[in-house]
């Protein structure tokens, strides 16, 4: 992969990293600042609890994606970006275009999804 292409992916990854960091901070702030009111009925409290839990789940999901994005940026720094971490072959360009933090080529991803990696 040529340096110009890698730079394009790096910019996308950096933008995604900033987006995720902002989203995580917002989810956590919204979840912490949300107060239960003692005057709420049972259904209101259940809804409030569900909403709060959903915010924390989104935060956890975004944290996982953030870890993958940061790992991809580290691979860009060490020169291994775009290579499958399992087999060492090039990750397909269409895959990187869709998911720039992809760690596996399509074949290895299928194996991982099937629990064979």
DSSP file (Angstrom, degrees, kcal/mol; ACC not computed):
  #  RESIDUE AA STRUCTURE BP1 BP2  ACC     N-H-->O    O-->H-N    N-H-->O    O-->H-N    TCO  KAPPA ALPHA  PHI   PSI    X-CA   Y-CA   Z-CA
    1    1 A X              0   0    0      0, 0.0     2,-0.1     0, 0.0    80,-0.0   0.000 360.0 360.0 360.0 135.0    0.0    0.0    0.0
    2    2 A X    >>  -     0   0    0      1,-0.1     4,-2.1     4,-0.0     3,-0.6  -0.410 360.0-113.4 -80.9 157.0    1.4    3.4   -0.9
    3    3 A X  H 3> S+     0   0    0      1,-0.3     4,-2.8     2,-0.2     5,-0.2   0.837 114.3  58.4 -58.7 -36.5    2.0    6.1    1.7
    4    4 A X  H 3> S+     0   0    0      2,-0.2     4,-1.6     1,-0.2    -1,-0.3   0.898 108.2  46.2 -61.6 -40.8   -0.7    8.4    0.2
    5    5 A X  H <> S+     0   0    0     -3,-0.6     4,-2.1     2,-0.2    -2,-0.2   0.920 112.1  50.3 -66.9 -44.0   -3.3    5.7    0.7
    6    6 A X  H  X S+     0   0    0     -4,-2.1     4,-2.7     1,-0.2    -2,-0.2   0.913 108.0  53.8 -61.3 -42.0   -2.2    4.9    4.2
    7    7 A X  H  X S+     0   0    0     -4,-2.8     4,-2.3     1,-0.2    -1,-0.2   0.884 106.4  52.8 -59.8 -38.4   -2.3    8.7    5.1
    8    8 A X  H  X S+     0   0    0     -4,-1.6     4,-1.9     2,-0.2    -1,-0.2   0.922 111.4  45.5 -62.8 -44.3   -5.9    8.8    3.9
    9    9 A X  H  X S+     0   0    0     -4,-2.1     4,-2.8     2,-0.2    -2,-0.2   0.889 110.0  55.3 -65.6 -38.9   -6.8    5.8    6.2
   10   10 A X  H  X S+     0   0    0     -4,-2.7     4,-2.8     2,-0.2    -2,-0.2   0.923 107.2  49.4 -61.2 -44.2   -4.9    7.5    9.1
   11   11 A X  H  X S+     0   0    0     -4,-2.3     4,-2.3     1,-0.2    -1,-0.2   0.915 112.2  48.3 -61.2 -42.2   -6.9   10.7    8.7
   12   12 A X  H  X S+     0   0    0     -4,-1.9     4,-2.4     2,-0.2    -2,-0.2   0.911 112.6  48.7 -63.6 -41.7  -10.1    8.6    8.7
   13   13 A X  H  X S+     0   0    0     -4,-2.8     4,-2.7     2,-0.2    -2,-0.2   0.905 110.5  50.3 -65.0 -42.1   -9.0    6.7   11.8
   14   14 A X  H  X S+     0   0    0     -4,-2.8     4,-2.3     2,-0.2    -1,-0.2   0.899 111.2  49.1 -63.7 -40.5   -8.0    9.8   13.6
   15   15 A X  H  X S+     0   0    0     -4,-2.3     4,-2.4    -5,-0.2    -2,-0.2   0.922 112.2  48.3 -63.7 -43.2  -11.4   11.4   12.9
   16   16 A X  H  X S+     0   0    0     -4,-2.4     4,-2.7     2,-0.2    -2,-0.2   0.897 109.3  53.8 -63.6 -40.0  -13.2    8.2   14.1
   17   17 A X  H  X S+     0   0    0     -4,-2.7     4,-2.5     2,-0.2    -2,-0.2   0.937 110.4  45.8 -59.7 -47.8  -11.0    8.2   17.2
   18   18 A X  H  X S+     0   0    0     -4,-2.3     4,-2.3     1,-0.2    -2,-0.2   0.915 112.7  51.4 -62.1 -42.8  -12.1   11.8   18.0
   19   19 A X  H  X S+     0   0    0     -4,-2.4     4,-2.4     1,-0.2    -2,-0.2   0.915 111.9  46.4 -59.8 -44.7  -15.7   11.0   17.3
   20   20 A X  H  X S+     0   0    0     -4,-2.7     4,-2.9     2,-0.2     5,-0.2   0.901 110.1  52.3 -67.4 -41.8  -15.6    7.9   19.6
   21   21 A X  H  X S+     0   0    0     -4,-2.5     4,-2.1    -5,-0.2    -1,-0.2   0.921 112.3  46.4 -61.4 -43.4  -13.9    9.8   22.4
   22   22 A X  H  X S+     0   0    0     -4,-2.3     4,-2.3     2,-0.2    -2,-0.2   0.927 113.5  48.7 -63.6 -44.5  -16.6   12.5   22.3
   23   23 A X  H  X S+     0   0    0     -4,-2.4     4,-2.8     2,-0.2     5,-0.2   0.919 110.9  49.9 -63.5 -43.8  -19.4   10.0   22.2
   24   24 A X  H  X S+     0   0    0     -4,-2.9     4,-2.4     1,-0.2     5,-0.2   0.927 111.3  49.1 -60.9 -45.3  -18.0    8.0   25.1
   25   25 A X  H  X S+     0   0    0     -4,-2.1     4,-2.4    -5,-0.2    -1,-0.2   0.906 112.6  48.2 -61.8 -41.4  -17.7   11.1   27.2
   26   26 A X  H  X S+     0   0    0     -4,-2.3     4,-3.1     2,-0.2     5,-0.3   0.929 110.8  49.9 -66.2 -45.4  -21.2   12.2   26.3
   27   27 A X  H  X S+     0   0    0     -4,-2.8     4,-2.4     1,-0.2    -2,-0.2   0.929 114.2  45.3 -58.0 -45.3  -22.7    8.8   27.1
   28   28 A X  H  X S+     0   0    0     -4,-2.4     4,-2.3    -5,-0.2    -1,-0.2   0.903 114.2  47.8 -68.2 -40.5  -21.0    8.7   30.5
   29   29 A X  H  X S+     0   0    0     -4,-2.4     4,-2.8    -5,-0.2     5,-0.2   0.944 113.5  47.6 -64.1 -47.4  -21.9   12.2   31.4
   30   30 A X  H  X S+     0   0    0     -4,-3.1     4,-1.1     1,-0.2    -2,-0.2   0.894 113.5  49.1 -60.8 -39.7  -25.5   11.7   30.4
   31   31 A X  H  < S+     0   0    0     -4,-2.4    -1,-0.2    -5,-0.3    -2,-0.2   0.889 115.1  42.7 -67.9 -39.6  -25.6    8.5   32.4
   32   32 A X  H  < S+     0   0    0     -4,-2.3    -2,-0.2     1,-0.2    -1,-0.2   0.867 114.2  50.0 -74.7 -36.5  -24.1   10.0   35.5
   33   33 A X  H  < S+     0   0    0     -4,-2.8     2,-0.5    -5,-0.2    -1,-0.2   0.672  84.8 102.6 -78.5 -15.6  -26.1   13.2   35.4
   34   34 A X     <  -     0   0    0     -4,-1.1     2,-0.4    -5,-0.2    -4,-0.0  -0.562  60.7-161.6 -71.8 119.2  -29.4   11.4   35.0
   35   35 A X        -     0   0    0     -2,-0.5     2,-0.4     0, 0.0    -2,-0.1  -0.823  16.0-127.2-107.9 140.8  -31.1   11.5   38.4
   36   36 A X        -     0   0    0     -2,-0.4     2,-0.5     2,-0.0     9,-0.0  -0.673  23.7-141.0 -78.8 136.0  -33.9    9.3   39.6
   37   37 A X    >   -     0   0    0     -2,-0.4     3,-1.4     1,-0.1     8,-0.0  -0.839   6.6-141.4 -98.3 136.4  -36.7   11.2   41.0
   38   38 A X  T 3  S+     0   0    0     -2,-0.5    -1,-0.1     1,-0.3     7,-0.0   0.695 100.8  61.4 -69.4 -16.6  -38.4    9.9   44.1
   39   39 A X  T 3  S+     0   0    0      2,-0.0    -1,-0.3    -3,-0.0     2,-0.1   0.530  80.2 108.8 -87.6  -5.1  -41.8   11.0   42.7
   40   40 A X    <   -     0   0    0     -3,-1.4     2,-0.1     1,-0.1    -4,-0.0  -0.401  67.8-126.5 -70.8 146.2  -41.5    8.7   39.6
   41   41 A X     >  -     0   0    0     -2,-0.1     4,-2.3     1,-0.1     5,-0.2  -0.291  35.4 -89.6 -82.1 177.8  -43.7    5.8   39.5
   42   42 A X  H  > S+     0   0    0      1,-0.2     4,-2.4     2,-0.2     5,-0.2   0.892 126.1  49.1 -56.5 -45.5  -42.4    2.2   38.9
   43   43 A X  H  > S+     0   0    0      1,-0.2     4,-2.5     2,-0.2    -1,-0.2   0.891 110.0  51.2 -66.2 -39.5  -42.7    2.4   35.1
   44   44 A X  H  > S+     0   0    0      2,-0.2     4,-2.5     1,-0.2    -1,-0.2   0.910 111.8  47.5 -63.0 -42.0  -40.8    5.8   34.9
   45   45 A X  H  X S+     0   0    0     -4,-2.3     4,-2.7     2,-0.2    -2,-0.2   0.897 111.7  50.3 -66.1 -39.8  -38.0    4.4   37.1
   46   46 A X  H  X S+     0   0    0     -4,-2.4     4,-2.4    -5,-0.2    -2,-0.2   0.916 112.4  46.9 -63.6 -42.8  -37.8    1.2   34.9
   47   47 A X  H  X S+     0   0    0     -4,-2.5     4,-2.6     2,-0.2    -2,-0.2   0.910 112.3  50.3 -64.4 -42.4  -37.6    3.4   31.8
   48   48 A X  H  X S+     0   0    0     -4,-2.5     4,-2.5     2,-0.2    -2,-0.2   0.923 111.4  47.9 -61.0 -45.6  -35.0    5.6   33.4
   49   49 A X  H  X S+     0   0    0     -4,-2.7     4,-2.5     2,-0.2    -2,-0.2   0.907 111.6  50.4 -62.5 -42.4  -32.9    2.6   34.4
   50   50 A X  H  X S+     0   0    0     -4,-2.4     4,-2.4     2,-0.2    -2,-0.2   0.921 111.4  48.2 -61.9 -44.6  -33.2    1.1   30.9
   51   51 A X  H  X S+     0   0    0     -4,-2.6     4,-2.0     2,-0.2    -2,-0.2   0.915 112.1  49.1 -62.6 -43.6  -32.1    4.4   29.3
   52   52 A X  H  X S+     0   0    0     -4,-2.5     4,-1.9     1,-0.2    -1,-0.2   0.912 111.7  48.6 -63.3 -43.5  -29.2    4.7   31.7
   53   53 A X  H  X S+     0   0    0     -4,-2.5     4,-2.3     1,-0.2    -1,-0.2   0.888 108.8  54.2 -64.3 -39.2  -28.1    1.1   31.0
   54   54 A X  H  X S+     0   0    0     -4,-2.4     4,-2.4     1,-0.2    -1,-0.2   0.900 106.3  52.3 -61.9 -41.3  -28.4    1.7   27.2
   55   55 A X  H  X S+     0   0    0     -4,-2.0     4,-2.1     1,-0.2    -1,-0.2   0.917 110.9  46.8 -60.9 -43.7  -26.1    4.7   27.5
   56   56 A X  H  X S+     0   0    0     -4,-1.9     4,-2.3     2,-0.2    -1,-0.2   0.857 110.8  52.3 -69.5 -33.8  -23.5    2.6   29.3
   57   57 A X  H  X S+     0   0    0     -4,-2.3     4,-2.5     2,-0.2    -2,-0.2   0.908 109.4  49.4 -66.1 -41.4  -23.8   -0.2   26.8
   58   58 A X  H  X S+     0   0    0     -4,-2.4     4,-2.7     1,-0.2    -2,-0.2   0.902 110.0  52.3 -62.7 -39.7  -23.2    2.2   24.0
   59   59 A X  H  X S+     0   0    0     -4,-2.1     4,-2.2     2,-0.2    -2,-0.2   0.926 110.0  47.9 -61.1 -45.3  -20.2    3.5   25.8
   60   60 A X  H  X S+     0   0    0     -4,-2.3     4,-1.9     2,-0.2    -2,-0.2   0.910 112.3  49.3 -62.2 -42.8  -18.8    0.0   26.2
   61   61 A X  H  X S+     0   0    0     -4,-2.5     4,-2.1     1,-0.2    -2,-0.2   0.920 112.3  47.6 -63.0 -44.3  -19.4   -0.7   22.5
   62   62 A X  H  X S+     0   0    0     -4,-2.7     4,-2.8     1,-0.2    -1,-0.2   0.853 108.0  56.0 -67.0 -33.4  -17.7    2.5   21.5
   63   63 A X  H  X S+     0   0    0     -4,-2.2     4,-2.1     2,-0.2    -1,-0.2   0.901 107.2  49.7 -63.3 -40.0  -14.8    1.8   23.8
   64   64 A X  H  X S+     0   0    0     -4,-1.9     4,-1.7     2,-0.2    -2,-0.2   0.925 113.0  45.9 -64.3 -44.5  -14.2   -1.6   22.1
   65   65 A X  H  X S+     0   0    0     -4,-2.1     4,-2.6     1,-0.2    -2,-0.2   0.904 109.4  55.7 -64.8 -40.4  -14.3    0.1   18.7
   66   66 A X  H  X S+     0   0    0     -4,-2.8     4,-2.8     1,-0.2     5,-0.2   0.902 104.9  53.0 -58.8 -41.3  -12.0    2.8   20.0
   67   67 A X  H  X S+     0   0    0     -4,-2.1     4,-2.1     1,-0.2    -1,-0.2   0.901 110.1  47.6 -60.8 -40.8   -9.5    0.1   21.0
   68   68 A X  H  X S+     0   0    0     -4,-1.7     4,-2.1     2,-0.2    -2,-0.2   0.898 112.0  49.9 -66.9 -40.3   -9.6   -1.3   17.5
   69   69 A X  H  X S+     0   0    0     -4,-2.6     4,-2.1     2,-0.2    -2,-0.2   0.929 111.8  47.7 -63.2 -45.7   -9.1    2.2   15.9
   70   70 A X  H  X S+     0   0    0     -4,-2.8     4,-2.0     1,-0.2    -1,-0.2   0.872 110.2  52.3 -65.4 -36.3   -6.2    2.9   18.2
   71   71 A X  H  X S+     0   0    0     -4,-2.1     4,-2.2    -5,-0.2    -1,-0.2   0.889 108.3  51.7 -65.0 -38.2   -4.6   -0.5   17.4
   72   72 A X  H  X S+     0   0    0     -4,-2.1     4,-2.0     2,-0.2    -2,-0.2   0.897 108.2  51.2 -65.0 -39.6   -5.0    0.3   13.6
   73   73 A X  H  X S+     0   0    0     -4,-2.1     4,-1.9     2,-0.2    -1,-0.2   0.881 108.9  51.4 -64.4 -36.9   -3.2    3.7   14.2
   74   74 A X  H  X S+     0   0    0     -4,-2.0     4,-2.1     2,-0.2    -2,-0.2   0.894 108.4  51.3 -65.2 -39.3   -0.4    1.8   16.0
   75   75 A X  H  X>S+     0   0    0     -4,-2.2     5,-1.9     1,-0.2     6,-1.3   0.870 107.4  53.4 -64.7 -35.2   -0.1   -0.6   13.0
   76   76 A X  H  <5S+     0   0    0     -4,-2.0     3,-0.4     4,-0.2    -1,-0.2   0.897 109.1  49.9 -64.6 -38.7    0.1    2.5   10.8
   77   77 A X  H  <5S+     0   0    0     -4,-1.9    -2,-0.2     1,-0.2    -1,-0.2   0.878 114.4  42.8 -66.2 -38.4    3.0    3.8   12.9
   78   78 A X  H  <5S-     0   0    0     -4,-2.1    -1,-0.2    -5,-0.1    -2,-0.2   0.458 115.4-112.0 -92.4   1.9    4.9    0.5   12.8
   79   79 A X  T  <5S+     0   0    0     -4,-0.7    -3,-0.2    -3,-0.4    -4,-0.1   0.549  90.9 104.9  87.9   6.8    4.3   -0.1    9.1
   80   80 A X    > < +     0   0    0     -5,-1.9     3,-1.7    -6,-0.2    -4,-0.2   0.328  41.5 130.3-103.6   8.8    2.0   -3.1    9.3
   81   81 A X  T 3  S+     0   0    0     -6,-1.3     3,-0.1     1,-0.2    22,-0.1  -0.377  71.2  26.6 -63.1 137.6   -1.3   -1.3    8.6
   82   82 A X  T 3  S+     0   0    0      1,-0.3     9,-3.4    20,-0.3     2,-0.4   0.426  97.1 110.8  90.2  -1.0   -3.3   -3.1    5.9
   83   83 A X  B <  S-A   90   0A   0     -3,-1.7    -1,-0.3     7,-0.3     7,-0.2  -0.891  76.5-110.4-107.3 138.1   -1.8   -6.5    6.7
   84   84 A X     >  -     0   0    0      5,-3.6     4,-1.3    -2,-0.4    20,-0.2  -0.440  18.9-143.2 -63.5 131.1   -3.9   -9.2    8.3
   85   85 A X  T  4 S+     0   0    0     18,-2.8    -1,-0.2    -2,-0.2    19,-0.1   0.657  96.9  44.1 -73.1 -13.0   -2.7   -9.8   11.8
   86   86 A X  T  4 S+     0   0    0     17,-0.3    -1,-0.2     3,-0.1    18,-0.1   0.906 131.1  12.3 -94.1 -55.4   -3.3  -13.5   11.4
   87   87 A X  T  4 S-     0   0    0      2,-0.1    -2,-0.1    18,-0.0     3,-0.1   0.616  90.0-127.0-103.7 -14.5   -1.9  -14.5    8.0
   88   88 A X     <  +     0   0    0     -4,-1.3    -3,-0.1     1,-0.3     3,-0.1   0.429  64.0 131.3  83.9  -1.5    0.1  -11.4    7.0
   89   89 A X        -     0   0    0      1,-0.1    -5,-3.6    -6,-0.1    -1,-0.3  -0.355  69.3 -81.2 -78.4 165.2   -1.6  -11.0    3.7
   90   90 A X  B     -A   83   0A   0     -7,-0.2     2,-0.4    -3,-0.1    -7,-0.3  -0.432  41.1-123.5 -66.1 136.0   -3.0   -7.7    2.5
   91   91 A X        -     0   0    0     -9,-3.4    14,-0.1    -2,-0.1     5,-0.1  -0.674  42.8 -96.4 -76.5 134.4   -6.5   -6.8    3.8
   92   92 A X     >  -     0   0    0     -2,-0.4     4,-2.2     1,-0.1     3,-0.4  -0.222  25.1-129.2 -57.9 138.4   -8.7   -6.2    0.9
   93   93 A X  H  > S+     0   0    0      1,-0.2     4,-2.9     2,-0.2     5,-0.2   0.880 108.5  55.1 -57.8 -41.9   -9.1   -2.5   -0.1
   94   94 A X  H  > S+     0   0    0      1,-0.2     4,-1.8     2,-0.2    -1,-0.2   0.883 108.3  50.1 -60.1 -36.7  -12.9   -2.7   -0.1
   95   95 A X  H  > S+     0   0    0     -3,-0.4     4,-3.3     2,-0.2    -2,-0.2   0.928 112.1  46.1 -67.3 -44.9  -12.7   -4.0    3.5
   96   96 A X  H  < S+     0   0    0     -4,-2.2    -2,-0.2     1,-0.2    -1,-0.2   0.860 109.6  55.2 -66.4 -34.8  -10.4   -1.2    4.6
   97   97 A X  H  < S+     0   0    0     -4,-2.9     3,-0.3    -5,-0.2    -1,-0.2   0.904 116.5  37.4 -62.9 -39.1  -12.6    1.3    2.9
   98   98 A X  H  < S+     0   0    0     -4,-1.8     2,-0.3     1,-0.3    -2,-0.2   0.901 138.2  14.4 -77.5 -42.9  -15.6    0.0    4.8
   99   99 A X    ><  -     0   0    0     -4,-3.3     3,-2.4    -5,-0.2    -1,-0.3  -0.772  65.0-175.3-137.1  86.0  -13.8   -0.6    8.1
  100  100 A X  T 3  S+     0   0    0     -2,-0.3   -18,-0.2    -3,-0.3    -4,-0.1   0.689  85.1  58.3 -61.0 -17.1  -10.4    1.0    8.2
  101  101 A X  T 3  S+     0   0    0     -5,-0.1    -1,-0.3   -20,-0.1    -5,-0.1   0.278  75.4 138.5 -93.9  11.2   -9.7   -0.6   11.6
  102  102 A X    <   -     0   0    0     -3,-2.4   -20,-0.3    -7,-0.2   -11,-0.1  -0.320  34.2-170.1 -58.8 135.0  -10.1   -4.1   10.2
  103  103 A X        +     0   0    0    -19,-0.1   -18,-2.8     2,-0.1   -17,-0.3   0.642  63.1  51.8 -99.8 -19.9   -7.5   -6.4   11.6
  104  104 A X  S    S-     0   0    0    -20,-0.2     2,-0.1   -19,-0.1   -20,-0.1  -0.860  77.8-117.9-123.1 151.5   -8.2   -9.4    9.4
  105  105 A X     >  -     0   0    0     -2,-0.3     4,-2.4   -14,-0.1     5,-0.2  -0.304  48.4 -95.7 -70.3 170.4   -8.5  -10.2    5.7
  106  106 A X  H  > S+     0   0    0      1,-0.2     4,-2.3     2,-0.2     5,-0.2   0.908 123.8  50.6 -60.2 -43.7  -11.9  -11.5    4.6
  107  107 A X  H  > S+     0   0    0      1,-0.2     4,-1.9     2,-0.2    -1,-0.2   0.930 113.4  43.7 -62.4 -45.9  -10.8  -15.2    4.8
  108  108 A X  H  > S+     0   0    0      1,-0.2     4,-2.4     2,-0.2    -1,-0.2   0.853 111.2  55.4 -69.1 -33.4   -9.3  -14.9    8.3
  109  109 A X  H  X S+     0   0    0     -4,-2.4     4,-2.8     2,-0.2    -1,-0.2   0.907 106.5  51.1 -64.2 -40.7  -12.3  -12.8    9.5
  110  110 A X  H  X S+     0   0    0     -4,-2.3     4,-1.6     1,-0.2    -2,-0.2   0.922 110.5  49.0 -60.6 -43.3  -14.6  -15.7    8.3
  111  111 A X  H  <>S+     0   0    0     -4,-1.9     5,-3.1     1,-0.2     6,-0.6   0.905 112.0  48.3 -63.5 -40.3  -12.5  -18.1   10.3
  112  112 A X  H ><5S+     0   0    0     -4,-2.4     3,-1.7     4,-0.2    -2,-0.2   0.927 108.9  53.1 -66.0 -43.3  -12.7  -15.9   13.4
  113  113 A X  H 3<5S+     0   0    0     -4,-2.8    -1,-0.2     1,-0.3    -2,-0.2   0.825 109.5  50.0 -60.9 -30.7  -16.4  -15.5   13.0
  114  114 A X  T 3<5S-     0   0    0     -4,-1.6    -1,-0.3    -5,-0.2    -2,-0.2   0.438 119.4-112.6 -86.8  -0.5  -16.7  -19.3   12.9
  115  115 A X  T < 5S+     0   0    0     -3,-1.7    -3,-0.2    -4,-0.2    -2,-0.1   0.691  84.8 119.8  79.1  19.4  -14.6  -19.6   16.0
  116  116 A X      <       0   0    0     -5,-3.1    -4,-0.2    -6,-0.2    -5,-0.1   0.467 360.0 360.0 -97.2  -2.3  -11.7  -21.3   14.2
  117  117 A X              0   0    0     -6,-0.6    -1,-0.2    -5,-0.2    -5,-0.2   0.364 360.0 360.0-113.6 360.0   -9.1  -18.6   15.0
